[in-house]
Amino acid sequence: MTCLCLGVVIGALFYSLWVNDKINPWKPVLEETNFQYLEYSVKNIIKGIQKVEEDLHSSRKGQPDETLHHTMNLLLKLEYYYLPITQVRQQIYDADRLLSLNQAQKAKNNLIQAESRLSRIESSKENLVIKKAAAKLDKLIKEAILEIDGPREQSAAKLEAAGAEANLMLLKGELVLSGVDDIKASVK
C-alpha cells in the first residue's frame, strides 16, 4: 500500500512538472530594429530625382517628364507615409513584446516614440483621409499607453488593436493616398 501511495505521489509530481512546462508563457525575443538604411536610400534617391527634374526644367523643354514626376511622387509616399507607418507598426509590436517580458516602462516608451513619429503624418494639412487615418491610430496608441500599467489582458488587447490598425493603414495605403497630387506638400 505504501508503494502504491508513493507511486501515485511520484506520478503526480512528474505530471505536475510536465503540465507546467506546457503552460509557461511565450517569451519573445526582442531584437533592435532600425529603418535608417531605408530612410538614407530614399533620401538619396529623392535628391537625385530632384536634380534631374531641375535639369529637365531648366533646359527649357517644358514640363518635366511625367514618368520622373510619378516616380518622385512614389518615393515621397514611401518617405512620408509608408516608412513612418512601418516604423510605428514595429514600435507597437516591440511594445507588445516588451510587455510580455514584463518591461512595461520600456513598452510605454516605445509607444510614446510611435506616437511622436505618427504626429508627422497626422499633421497633414491637405489630405483629410491621411489625417483621419493617422488620428485613429494615434487614439489607439494613446489608449494603449494609458492601459500599459493595467491588467495584462487589457494592455495586450489595446496593443493588438493599435497593431491591427497600423497594418490596415499599410494595406490601404494607396487608397488613403489616392487623390494626393504632391505627397510632399500634403504631408510635410
Secondary structure, DSSP 8 states (H G I E B T S, - for coil): -HHHHHHHHHHHHHHHHHHHHHH------------HHHHHHHHHHHHHHHHHHHHHHHTT-SS--HHHHHHHHHHHHIIIIIHHHHHHHHHHHHHHHHHHTT-HHHHHHHHHHHHHHHHHHHT-SS-HHHHHHHHHHHHHHHHHHHHTTS-HHHHHHHHHHHHHHHHHHHHTHHHHHTT-S-HHHHH-
